[in-house]
Amino acid sequence: MISSIVLVKQVPDTANITGNVMQEDGTVNRAKLPAVLNHEDRVALELALQVKDQYGGAVAAVSMGPPRASDILRECLYMGADSAYLVTDRKFAGADTLATSYVLSEAIRKIGPFDLVFAGRQAIDGDTAQVGPQTAEKLGIPQITYVDAILGVKNRVLTARHRIDGGSEVVTCKLPALLTVLKDAAEPRPFKARRVMAFKGAKSLLELEKMAEGNSLLYIDKLVHEFQSRSMFIPTLTMDDLQLDPARCGVQGSPTKVYKVESVVLTSDGRQSVPPTKEGLGSLIDQLLADHILG
Ligand SMILES: Cc1cc2nc3c(=O)[nH]c(=O)nc-3n(C[C@H](O)[C@H](O)[C@H](O)COP(=O)(O)OP(=O)(O)OC[C@H]3O[C@@H](n4cnc5c(N)ncnc54)[C@H](O)[C@@H]3O)c2cc1C
């Protein structure tokens, strides 16, 4: 039996960007963007589900994000995750990778025990590829990065293949361990219709609080109990629930500052025609060498 936790991040749908979404302070106005489950995290979830299919156990999906990150957690349930956790608090806003990995590692400790933690190699918005490795470091467990295949688990030793410059390498590692997963490691399975029907009404604590707001007939404790008993509750973990050090969370715990974000558009000065002769090609190569494009 292998117990896995998969880190999933809600990211802007870069295929559908509209309007001015970058703010003056270099942060993204996520409220203005459609949001999706980071693709590599979907692949990481698929690998975790394959491990469960082969060895038994359970898979939990965990996301740190604003309340609407519940949407991607429901998607994880549709795919096959056994449980999903939303790690959320206004005080987590503006976190860099250091603060994010601190919060996630403490959430994992709280949710544990676990044998494997899966993360995508990188998120398509922040793009740093640091959260997985930093989380492993904080949990004090080994990590295998750039995994493109899990080859097996025997006697609590995992064998995986990971990409390196110019090839790949097969490595072994004792459990518990953290893996960061490449986008082509597996084909994510489609949602199961039965699970979509079962979990489309799954709700986080914040969503239940919203339901109860202004409705004197609904009591939040009763609602939580009802959703829990139907396995439709997405537990919510806040800074207080995790007993975190506020100085290590959010903006306060984030030494990285993004000062400016620029769109770089490459333009050309104009066209130049090269005669299809030996001399023409020779002068083109000389020019490319002089401009340091070749060489
Ligand atoms: C334009 C821009 C530039 C930035 N530059 C930096 C920078 O230089 N340094 C810096 O420290 N931060 C930076 N950030 C902030 C960074 O996006 C956040 O810290 C973010 O929470 C985590 O970093 P990442 O997106 O790079 O994740 P990555 O490290 O690329 O993510 C790897 C994997 O970790 C997991 N993961 C990451 N975040 C979460 C989460 N919230 N919940 C669950 N799982 C998660 C996922 O499995 C993901 O696939 C930047 C943000 C923006 C928008």
The ligand as an SDF file (V2000), in Angstrom:
LIG
                    3D

 53 58  0  0  0  0  0  0  0  0999 V2000
    5.8470   36.6080  -13.1840 C   0  0  0  0  0  0  0  0  0  0  0  0
    6.1510   35.9340  -11.8980 C   0  0  0  0  0  0  0  0  0  0  0  0
    7.4630   35.7880  -11.5110 C   0  0  0  0  0  0  0  0  0  0  0  0
    7.7730   35.1520  -10.3060 C   0  0  0  0  0  0  0  0  0  0  0  0
    9.0730   35.0160   -9.9700 N   0  0  0  0  0  0  0  0  0  0  0  0
    9.3990   34.3970   -8.8300 C   0  0  0  0  0  0  0  0  0  0  0  0
   10.7530   34.2340   -8.4720 C   0  0  0  0  0  0  0  0  0  0  0  0
   11.6580   34.6360   -9.1880 O   0  0  0  0  0  0  0  0  0  0  0  0
   11.0330   33.6150   -7.2900 N   0  0  0  0  0  0  0  0  0  0  0  0
   10.0400   33.1360   -6.4750 C   0  0  0  0  0  0  0  0  0  0  0  0
   10.3630   32.5780   -5.4180 O   0  0  0  0  0  0  0  0  0  0  0  0
    8.7400   33.2690   -6.7810 N   0  0  0  0  0  0  0  0  0  0  0  0
    8.3900   33.8960   -7.9420 C   0  0  0  0  0  0  0  0  0  0  0  0
    7.0820   34.0690   -8.2610 N   0  0  0  0  0  0  0  0  0  0  0  0
    6.0700   33.5960   -7.3450 C   0  0  0  0  0  0  0  0  0  0  0  0
    5.7310   32.1470   -7.6130 C   0  0  0  0  0  0  0  0  0  0  0  0
    4.8880   32.0230   -8.7320 O   0  0  0  0  0  0  0  0  0  0  0  0
    5.0010   31.6590   -6.4100 C   0  0  0  0  0  0  0  0  0  0  0  0
    5.8620   31.5770   -5.3530 O   0  0  0  0  0  0  0  0  0  0  0  0
    4.3280   30.3270   -6.5560 C   0  0  0  0  0  0  0  0  0  0  0  0
    3.4930   30.1620   -5.4280 O   0  0  0  0  0  0  0  0  0  0  0  0
    5.2380   29.0890   -6.5920 C   0  0  0  0  0  0  0  0  0  0  0  0
    6.1920   29.1490   -7.5200 O   0  0  0  0  0  0  0  0  0  0  0  0
    6.0440   28.5740   -9.0080 P   0  0  0  0  0  0  0  0  0  0  0  0
    4.7460   28.9560   -9.5710 O   0  0  0  0  0  0  0  0  0  0  0  0
    7.2750   28.9770   -9.7040 O   0  0  0  0  0  0  0  0  0  0  0  0
    5.9970   26.9840   -8.7760 O   0  0  0  0  0  0  0  0  0  0  0  0
    6.9460   25.8690   -9.3610 P   0  0  0  0  0  0  0  0  0  0  0  0
    8.0940   25.6710   -8.4570 O   0  0  0  0  0  0  0  0  0  0  0  0
    7.2670   26.0990  -10.8100 O   0  0  0  0  0  0  0  0  0  0  0  0
    5.9290   24.6470   -9.2060 O   0  0  0  0  0  0  0  0  0  0  0  0
    6.3610   23.2940   -9.2070 C   0  0  0  0  0  0  0  0  0  0  0  0
    5.2630   22.4390   -8.6620 C   0  0  0  0  0  0  0  0  0  0  0  0
    5.0740   22.7310   -7.2700 O   0  0  0  0  0  0  0  0  0  0  0  0
    3.6890   22.5660   -6.9410 C   0  0  0  0  0  0  0  0  0  0  0  0
    3.1370   23.8540   -6.4940 N   0  0  0  0  0  0  0  0  0  0  0  0
    3.6100   25.1050   -6.7270 C   0  0  0  0  0  0  0  0  0  0  0  0
    2.8070   26.0160   -6.1360 N   0  0  0  0  0  0  0  0  0  0  0  0
    1.8170   25.3250   -5.5230 C   0  0  0  0  0  0  0  0  0  0  0  0
    0.6760   25.6850   -4.7670 C   0  0  0  0  0  0  0  0  0  0  0  0
    0.3670   26.9580   -4.5150 N   0  0  0  0  0  0  0  0  0  0  0  0
   -0.1240   24.7020   -4.2990 N   0  0  0  0  0  0  0  0  0  0  0  0
    0.1410   23.3920   -4.5490 C   0  0  0  0  0  0  0  0  0  0  0  0
    1.2000   22.9940   -5.2770 N   0  0  0  0  0  0  0  0  0  0  0  0
    2.0220   23.9400   -5.7620 C   0  0  0  0  0  0  0  0  0  0  0  0
    2.9990   22.0800   -8.2040 C   0  0  0  0  0  0  0  0  0  0  0  0
    3.0210   20.6800   -8.2170 O   0  0  0  0  0  0  0  0  0  0  0  0
    3.8960   22.6350   -9.3050 C   0  0  0  0  0  0  0  0  0  0  0  0
    3.8030   21.9460  -10.5190 O   0  0  0  0  0  0  0  0  0  0  0  0
    6.7460   34.6720   -9.4610 C   0  0  0  0  0  0  0  0  0  0  0  0
    5.4330   34.8170   -9.8540 C   0  0  0  0  0  0  0  0  0  0  0  0
    5.1320   35.4390  -11.0580 C   0  0  0  0  0  0  0  0  0  0  0  0
    3.6970   35.5640  -11.4610 C   0  0  0  0  0  0  0  0  0  0  0  0
  1  2  1  0
  2  3  1  0
  2 52  2  0
  3  4  2  0
  4  5  1  0
  4 50  1  0
  5  6  2  0
  6  7  1  0
  6 13  1  0
  7  8  2  0
  7  9  1  0
  9 10  1  0
 10 11  2  0
 10 12  1  0
 12 13  2  0
 13 14  1  0
 14 15  1  0
 14 50  1  0
 15 16  1  0
 16 17  1  0
 16 18  1  0
 18 19  1  0
 18 20  1  0
 20 21  1  0
 20 22  1  0
 22 23  1  0
 23 24  1  0
 24 25  2  0
 24 26  1  0
 24 27  1  0
 27 28  1  0
 28 29  2  0
 28 30  1  0
 28 31  1  0
 31 32  1  0
 32 33  1  0
 33 34  1  0
 33 48  1  0
 34 35  1  0
 35 36  1  0
 35 46  1  0
 36 37  1  0
 36 45  1  0
 37 38  2  0
 38 39  1  0
 39 40  1  0
 39 45  2  0
 40 41  1  0
 40 42  2  0
 42 43  1  0
 43 44  2  0
 44 45  1  0
 46 47  1  0
 46 48  1  0
 48 49  1  0
 50 51  2  0
 51 52  1  0
 52 53  1  0
M  END
$$$$
